Every structure is written in C-alpha cells, then in structure tokens.
C-alpha cells in the first residue's frame, strides 16, 4: 500500500492562499528597482531624501572609523 504524501496538498493550498501577496511583492520590487536604477547622480544630489541619508551615513562611517568630519566623501552612483 502506498503512503499518503501530504506535501503536494500543503503546497497547493498555500499557493492558492499566498499567490496574490507573492505577485504583489514581485511587482512592487520591480517598480522600486526600476525607479531607483533610473535615478541620475544629479537627481540624487537634489533629492532631500538622499541628502538626509547621506549625512547620517557619513556620520555613521566617521564614528565607526574614528575619523573626523570631512575626511570622507560619499559618491552616489546610478
């Protein structure tokens, strides 16, 4: 007598429940990636979001390396 294998039943049920979330995550990730890769260096320099995070990133790096402010320069690449 053949044993019952529960895995195909489990995966079918879970796929039917979760596919909208997986597809939504994939679409969102694609849009975010496309938008962020299309930014130019000039647009990034003008962006308040990038400026805010660049300052905190430089401060964090300076604290980590024990360097004074102004010794490191962050370069944002597209």
C-alpha positions as CSV (number, residue, x, y, z in Angstrom):
1,X,0.0,0.0,0.0
2,X,1.3,3.4,-1.0
3,X,1.8,6.1,1.8
4,X,-0.1,9.3,1.6
5,X,2.2,12.3,0.8
6,X,0.8,15.5,2.4
7,X,3.3,17.9,0.7
8,X,1.5,18.4,-2.6
9,X,-1.7,19.1,-0.8
10,X,0.0,21.6,1.5
11,X,1.8,23.4,-1.3
12,X,-1.4,23.6,-3.4
13,X,-3.4,25.1,-0.5
14,X,-0.6,27.5,0.4
15,X,-0.1,28.6,-3.2
16,X,-3.8,29.3,-3.6
17,X,-3.7,31.4,-0.4
18,X,-0.5,33.3,-0.9
19,X,-0.1,33.9,-4.6
20,X,-1.6,37.5,-4.5
21,X,1.0,38.5,-1.9
22,X,3.9,37.0,-3.8
23,X,2.8,38.6,-7.1
24,X,2.3,42.0,-5.4
25,X,5.7,41.7,-3.7
26,X,7.3,40.9,-7.1
27,X,5.6,43.8,-8.9
28,X,6.5,46.3,-6.1
29,X,10.1,45.1,-6.0
30,X,10.3,45.5,-9.8
31,X,8.9,49.0,-9.7
32,X,11.2,50.2,-6.9
33,X,14.3,48.7,-8.6
34,X,13.4,50.3,-11.9
35,X,12.8,53.7,-10.3
36,X,16.0,53.6,-8.2
37,X,18.2,52.5,-11.1
38,X,16.9,55.2,-13.3
39,X,18.0,58.0,-10.9
40,X,20.9,60.1,-12.2
41,X,23.6,61.4,-10.0
42,X,22.2,65.0,-10.4
43,X,18.7,63.9,-9.4
44,X,20.1,62.1,-6.4
45,X,22.1,65.2,-5.3
46,X,18.9,67.3,-5.4
47,X,16.8,64.8,-3.5
48,X,16.1,65.8,0.1
49,X,15.8,62.1,1.0
50,X,19.2,61.3,-0.4
51,X,20.8,64.3,1.3
52,X,19.3,63.4,4.7
53,X,20.5,59.8,4.5
54,X,23.9,60.7,3.0
55,X,24.6,62.9,6.1
56,X,23.6,60.1,8.5
57,X,25.7,57.6,6.6
58,X,28.8,59.8,6.6
59,X,28.3,60.4,10.4
60,X,27.9,56.7,11.0
61,X,31.1,55.8,9.0
62,X,33.1,58.5,10.7
63,X,32.1,57.2,14.1
64,X,32.9,53.6,13.0
65,X,36.4,54.6,11.6
66,X,37.2,57.2,14.2
67,X,37.7,59.8,11.6
68,X,36.9,63.5,11.8
69,X,34.2,65.1,9.7
70,X,35.2,66.0,6.2
71,X,37.8,63.3,5.6
72,X,35.4,61.0,3.7
73,X,33.3,61.8,0.7
74,X,30.3,59.8,-0.3
75,X,29.8,59.1,-4.0
76,X,26.3,58.2,-5.2
77,X,26.3,56.2,-8.4
78,X,23.4,55.4,-10.6
